[in-house]
């Protein structure tokens, strides 16, 4: 639909949708151009304002969709026109894309506001305030790329956004590129994220090319109606597409086997972890599958594969989270685990449940990350205060402000942070009536009706989820402070706590978007996603099951209970007022098993041995032996250049110098000589000049007289 | 007299009236404020330009066939007026530095331009002669403008004596043509020939003598010998103006007369023109190699370029090929004019009093010390040589192509070979600038910088977007006047 048509038919808010790309673009341009002359607050508010306006535009789309739920496509420009490939830049406005727009811009806005205050301290802790401007430029760029991703009406434009968010992720993970382990750790983490994602992108591209090969189009609206027909003729073509798309998803959404980059990505500033590595970018894979649902709808085999990948990831990552001490690493593995829940859901065909969990997870995981950021800066402030207090360097100077073993007792020192953290943790653990309960329950309900094995895997993962969150809460907020720095910790400024409170409210009440039997969100998405999963018996999915809900609540409470017993009661008993002697009770109890979890099953090391080291050795061999010694030294230098040199020497000395040069030099010498001779004619006497004219005239007239008579 | 007649000569009226008034106004302008005169002269040129532009795509015969306005004349008159503007930009600072900032420079130049513009629209041999004198006499004076410097006075006198000498040939030729056809108007000459009433031998000899006269003006071999001495002796801004304006006016007359009035004489005259053109290209390019003074080198370079443009005149009897050749010649003149003014602006920037700073050796080290000036000079040298992406390349390309179209393959080969020779002395300047060490001193005022920068940019940029320019030149065709 053209812009002018939109105006005529009265969907006036749809016509505004290009602004969701323009506002972030403007924000980042303003900050690039004038940021160096603006104050920090101004930079931050320009960036936040841009995202806030984007949210308002997204909300207007919601209003228009209320009247016209079928949505529309706004074409902005022709992009590529080659032969029968005719691509345009178009924005798809439907219930699915607007859901994503609202999440990205809404949560994004809150995180931007939070970052105004957070980055103020962060750039000072890390000692380079000039990077404040850069942070918000990247942050706006991310929102722009994410908006392109979710608003695309074709796979190629989606890929532009997909790569754009990957770029921003890379830039922001390595934001403090000169920090980290050995001064290069953060840069390496960024590189790891980028390269791992390249593998997934390779899968995405193969899928996209296959789509174009089969359908001669990249546009959703042209592809989807043909899928059923193509699937009967070429089922393996569709299978190929779905499997390689899944590879892309495992990269972007950090699923087995490509999840390894996400924990390392915690090297980025905490708002980055919250926005990109928890709430929005990593869910792009889930969105991609939901968007491509017609492919998965006709391919049960692909669905099975996707749901198993998701379920195994959910359990695997949840167990690792139990053994982590870094406050952000726990949340990172939790994110991988929760993404596994979503992928399982969309894999089972429960697209609505998956998207619902995506939304609620965006609320409570952004909340948890931001609160963790608040905790970290609280500890930093404590460290700072303590240094001032005592003067001079202390043993705690090298204290890791993210290590939970150093914390404890922050409940009284950072009350607001504690309460919002608690709400986030309970929502994640799935305690009724918080957001996570409803969305997780819906996934479990679907799983129990489709595949019992997957259901039990997810249920165990849910148990671990509750347990590690309880462990974290008790380690961080309860008991006595285990270091002086934590004892001096203080609450974060309001600019940080207010977004936290808003997110806490969303995490608390977000579940009411899609209550059983009412299913506001489900009906909303039905306009876009027409597929509904069936039970194994081929019946329609029941809206609610007390058995499933009861079971998951029971598991969650069990996890919290064990956490309470281990990390509160046992710890209090064993320490007896000596907080410095803290040791993780689980570590002592499980011993080597805990070590396995703490070392993340040595997967990084395994990849190192299996892939990275052989690859590096191969590269080394190719570079040293094949390229340098064989190709360069022998083939190029000896064979080609040597022969060539001999040949040219023959040509140069014998033929060129002897014949050609001699002739050419002779000519040049002749030219120079005649130049000198002719110059002598120029005597400077007017009479000679006039004589030359006269002789010329005589010659001309003489010639004419000869030929005319 | 009709109003249309006035419209036809309106730019000319504007510029000559402006010049006369400027002479009077100049009396009240104080000696140390001659910049005002320069500005007023420039304003007059712009004003005349404003009246010239509406003459495109017009075809007017005025004053009973004495003048004709067509695309050809409009193109050339635009070129003359723009040259005037550049010549003012080049002169202003130079005259001041050399303590010769007399305002007569500007008024004389306006008079000379009025002569050139008259040449552009002239359609009668008498008017053509009148225009020739009108443009030449102020130039004689301008050549001696640096008096009491001896070389300047010598240049003026040489130019005057030889100019008068060759002017005599033009008058003699006109008289013979009149005797042969009974008229000096181009239209009536053609009619007389068509009616078979013309004495062809007399007419041919008359045409040949006219050719000699204008051959002098454009500096074609063997009528070129004044060129190096006059170019070297005249103040540099005058030289640059002379090298473009006088040459373009000479070609205007040659093309107008030969292509529209004498195409049937091609059998007897083409061999002569062919030889003159070939000799001019060969001699100009070869002797330029031996020069170590940049002004003399550019003088020979201008002789060589006259040889190239003469090739367009050689095709004058070839019908449609001649039309193409005229367009190609106009385009070449434009390219030459821009490149020439640019190169001279660099020369002026490096020139010191008493004629120092003009040796090629004085350009050593320019690339290091003044990269912008050196880059501009490199552009001009490449354009002169005919290397893409410059206007010089396109000019040569279209000109050589139209010569081939006319069937003069030998001439085209000579042109290409001599272009190759020209690379030797043009690129030598570049080599000296960038690869030899030296301590050049540049004294460029703002207008000089503007002129050099603008021409350098135009030479490159216009070559990249040359299509409108080519179309413009292609539309600037000669109208017969019938």
Interface residues (C-beta under 8 A of the other chain):
Chain A: X671 X672 X674 X675 X676 X678 X679 X681 X682 X684 X686 X688 X689 X690 X692 X693 X695 X696 X697 X700 X701 X703 X704 X707 X708
Chain B: X157 X158 X161 X162 X165 X166 X169 X201 X204 X205 X208 X209 X211 X212 X215 X216 X222 X223 X225 X226 X228 X229 X268 X271 X272 X283 X286 X287 X288 X289 X290 X421
